[in-house]
Amino acid sequence: RSVTKETGESLTINCVLRDASYALGSTCWYRKKSGSTNEESISKGGRYVETVNSGSKSFSLRINDLTVEDGGTYRCGVFRWSMCAPSGCDPYGDCGEG
């Protein structure tokens, strides 16, 4: 869905885990800026505040003090740890859509 906000406002994006076989151990967020084909990973912290509700298998990302650069399409997901090698995993490849 599309949301329009003013600069300086805040935005909360909600995600619900559809697949019960996933665990909310580690979530991930991506943004594709308007007019771009590249998707970038969002680092949580600072203006980006995440809230996780394990009971309802839901999580949300609040973006505070919005700027023009925050515009774009957002995607959420969770890491599938069972598919990861001990040496680590590719967050993009192992991240299911939320």
Backbone bond lengths (Angstrom), bond angles and torsions (degrees), N, CA, C in turn:
res aa  C-N    CA-C-N  psi(-1)  N-CA   C-N-CA  omega(-1)  CA-C   N-CA-C  phi
1 R - - - 1.461 - - 1.518 109.32 -
2 S 1.299 115.76 154.06 1.457 121.48 -177.08 1.530 110.55 -97.87
3 V 1.332 115.26 137.60 1.460 121.53 179.34 1.523 108.41 -131.01
4 T 1.322 116.71 135.52 1.463 121.18 176.71 1.525 108.97 -115.38
5 K 1.326 115.25 129.09 1.463 121.10 -179.47 1.516 109.54 -131.81
6 E 1.317 115.21 160.73 1.458 121.41 177.05 1.528 109.90 -93.13
7 T 1.318 115.93 153.88 1.463 121.28 175.17 1.527 109.44 -56.88
8 G 1.335 115.56 134.81 1.461 120.48 179.59 1.514 114.15 94.22
9 E 1.337 116.86 -16.71 1.462 120.21 178.00 1.529 109.63 -79.53
10 S 1.328 116.26 -179.43 1.462 120.53 176.43 1.524 109.46 -121.09
11 L 1.319 115.87 159.55 1.462 122.59 -178.41 1.518 108.79 -138.79
12 T 1.331 116.80 136.53 1.460 121.30 175.20 1.520 109.02 -116.27
13 I 1.328 116.29 126.55 1.461 123.03 178.92 1.528 107.37 -109.00
14 N 1.329 116.47 124.34 1.460 121.17 -177.54 1.519 111.92 -103.67
15 C 1.330 115.73 143.54 1.455 121.87 177.66 1.522 109.34 -134.98
16 V 1.331 116.11 139.78 1.463 121.36 175.55 1.517 107.89 -121.50
17 L 1.323 115.92 132.48 1.457 121.91 -178.86 1.521 109.14 -74.69
18 R 1.335 116.74 117.05 1.459 120.51 -176.97 1.522 112.42 -81.44
19 D 1.320 116.95 -32.87 1.462 121.63 -175.40 1.524 109.51 -96.38
20 A 1.328 116.77 114.32 1.472 121.29 -176.43 1.522 112.51 -67.83
21 S 1.333 117.45 -14.17 1.462 119.90 -178.74 1.525 111.79 -78.56
22 Y 1.316 116.26 -11.24 1.461 120.25 177.47 1.522 109.16 -86.13
23 A 1.314 115.95 153.10 1.462 120.91 174.72 1.522 107.78 -114.45
24 L 1.313 115.87 147.99 1.465 119.66 179.53 1.524 110.54 -84.88
25 G 1.322 116.43 45.72 1.456 120.12 -179.29 1.512 111.89 -71.52
26 S 1.311 116.63 -40.84 1.457 120.38 179.77 1.519 108.96 -150.02
27 T 1.299 115.73 123.02 1.455 120.98 -178.63 1.524 110.08 -102.38
28 C 1.307 115.73 164.13 1.463 119.56 178.44 1.524 109.39 -143.88
29 W 1.305 114.42 152.42 1.462 121.99 -178.73 1.523 109.43 -133.49
30 Y 1.330 115.40 141.16 1.460 121.00 178.57 1.524 109.72 -132.25
31 R 1.329 115.18 152.89 1.464 120.86 176.95 1.518 109.12 -132.37
32 K 1.327 114.81 134.88 1.462 121.08 171.76 1.516 106.39 -112.55
33 K 1.321 116.13 113.55 1.465 119.98 -177.17 1.522 110.80 -68.17
34 S 1.315 115.35 151.37 1.458 121.39 -179.74 1.521 110.24 -56.00
35 G 1.333 116.07 130.46 1.452 120.82 178.93 1.507 114.61 81.86
36 S 1.335 117.55 -0.15 1.462 121.27 -178.73 1.525 110.09 -108.65
37 T 1.327 116.00 153.91 1.463 120.21 176.01 1.525 110.53 -103.28
38 N 1.322 116.72 -8.52 1.465 120.95 -178.49 1.524 111.48 -90.14
39 E 1.324 115.24 138.79 1.461 121.69 177.33 1.521 108.05 -105.10
40 E 1.323 117.14 131.45 1.462 120.15 -178.88 1.523 110.33 -114.88
41 S 1.328 115.43 145.54 1.455 121.41 178.47 1.526 109.69 -76.63
42 I 1.323 116.39 141.26 1.461 121.65 178.68 1.518 108.90 -100.23
43 S 1.313 116.34 126.54 1.465 121.30 176.58 1.524 108.77 -87.14
44 K 1.334 115.37 123.54 1.462 119.66 179.90 1.526 110.53 -73.47
45 G 1.323 115.26 145.87 1.458 120.39 -177.70 1.516 109.98 123.90
46 G 1.317 117.38 160.89 1.454 120.76 -178.78 1.514 110.89 67.06
47 R 1.340 117.06 -120.15 1.467 121.33 179.80 1.520 112.47 -74.08
48 Y 1.345 116.63 -15.30 1.462 121.81 -176.57 1.525 109.75 -102.47
49 V 1.331 116.30 107.35 1.465 121.71 -175.59 1.528 109.41 -115.45
50 E 1.331 115.98 121.77 1.458 120.16 -179.07 1.525 110.98 -102.69
51 T 1.332 115.00 142.42 1.461 122.14 173.88 1.521 107.63 -124.38
52 V 1.342 116.69 130.76 1.462 121.65 -178.98 1.524 109.32 -118.69
53 N 1.335 116.01 130.88 1.460 122.05 175.91 1.522 107.73 -117.71
54 S 1.324 116.36 94.20 1.464 121.11 -175.69 1.524 112.01 -62.23
55 G 1.328 116.93 -35.18 1.459 120.47 -177.76 1.516 112.73 -60.41
56 S 1.313 117.30 -41.85 1.465 121.15 -179.15 1.524 111.86 -98.80
57 K 1.337 116.51 7.90 1.470 121.67 -179.68 1.528 111.07 52.01
58 S 1.314 115.91 42.89 1.460 119.87 179.57 1.519 110.01 -129.10
59 F 1.317 114.80 156.92 1.458 120.27 176.96 1.517 108.49 -152.15
60 S 1.313 115.83 157.62 1.460 119.81 -177.02 1.516 110.44 -142.23
61 L 1.316 114.73 156.67 1.457 121.93 177.36 1.520 108.25 -122.96
62 R 1.326 115.59 122.59 1.465 120.87 176.59 1.521 108.06 -103.95
63 I 1.328 115.72 127.37 1.460 121.44 177.63 1.523 107.00 -108.95
64 N 1.307 116.08 116.12 1.461 121.50 -178.66 1.527 111.32 -94.23
65 D 1.323 116.13 155.83 1.467 122.14 174.59 1.528 111.34 51.07
66 L 1.322 115.98 58.16 1.463 121.92 -175.78 1.525 113.22 -55.78
67 T 1.333 114.63 143.63 1.457 121.92 174.71 1.524 108.45 -123.21
68 V 1.306 117.02 170.29 1.464 121.70 177.86 1.528 110.00 -59.91
69 E 1.333 116.53 -33.77 1.467 121.77 -178.77 1.527 112.89 -65.13
70 D 1.327 117.69 -17.32 1.464 120.97 -179.60 1.523 112.27 -78.58
71 G 1.317 117.46 -8.72 1.457 120.92 -178.39 1.519 111.70 -65.12
72 G 1.332 116.34 143.32 1.456 120.37 177.46 1.514 111.86 148.27
73 T 1.333 115.35 -166.93 1.459 122.47 179.65 1.519 109.36 -106.63
74 Y 1.322 116.40 129.76 1.465 121.57 -176.65 1.525 110.75 -107.75
75 R 1.331 115.33 146.20 1.460 121.89 178.23 1.522 108.44 -135.74
76 C 1.311 115.77 142.67 1.459 119.62 178.48 1.519 109.60 -120.68
77 G 1.317 115.83 163.64 1.455 120.14 177.79 1.509 110.86 -171.66
78 V 1.334 115.10 179.97 1.461 120.73 177.47 1.520 109.01 -130.66
79 F 1.317 115.86 150.78 1.453 120.73 178.11 1.521 109.70 -75.71
80 R 1.328 115.91 137.42 1.454 121.06 175.83 1.520 107.66 -96.07
81 W 1.319 116.64 85.51 1.460 120.84 -172.63 1.519 112.55 -59.96
82 S 1.319 118.61 -29.94 1.461 120.74 -177.56 1.522 112.19 -64.54
83 M 1.323 116.44 -19.29 1.460 120.53 -178.38 1.522 112.23 -97.62
84 C 1.332 116.74 -0.55 1.456 120.29 -175.24 1.517 111.81 -91.41
85 A 1.304 115.15 140.09 1.461 120.38 174.27 1.523 108.56 -75.83
86 P 1.351 117.63 154.90 1.469 120.33 179.86 1.524 113.18 -56.31
87 S 1.330 116.57 -26.74 1.460 120.18 -177.69 1.523 112.59 -76.03
88 G 1.317 115.65 -6.47 1.460 118.84 -179.01 1.512 110.71 124.36
89 C 1.298 116.30 177.59 1.458 119.09 -178.55 1.519 110.59 -145.66
90 D 1.281 114.58 160.78 1.458 121.79 178.90 1.530 107.78 -83.06
91 P 1.331 118.24 112.12 1.466 120.06 -176.92 1.520 113.37 -56.59
92 Y 1.323 116.88 -35.46 1.459 119.34 -177.30 1.522 110.48 -72.16
93 G 1.328 116.39 -46.80 1.456 119.95 -177.51 1.514 113.46 -69.51
94 D 1.321 116.81 -30.87 1.457 120.55 -176.05 1.515 113.11 -100.27
95 C 1.296 116.48 14.46 1.459 119.60 -177.03 1.520 109.27 -106.46
96 G 1.320 116.59 115.35 1.453 120.39 179.28 1.518 110.36 -81.70
97 E 1.305 117.54 147.83 1.463 120.33 -179.67 1.518 110.81 -67.72
98 G 1.323 115.53 143.09 1.463 120.57 -179.02 1.509 111.28 -97.30
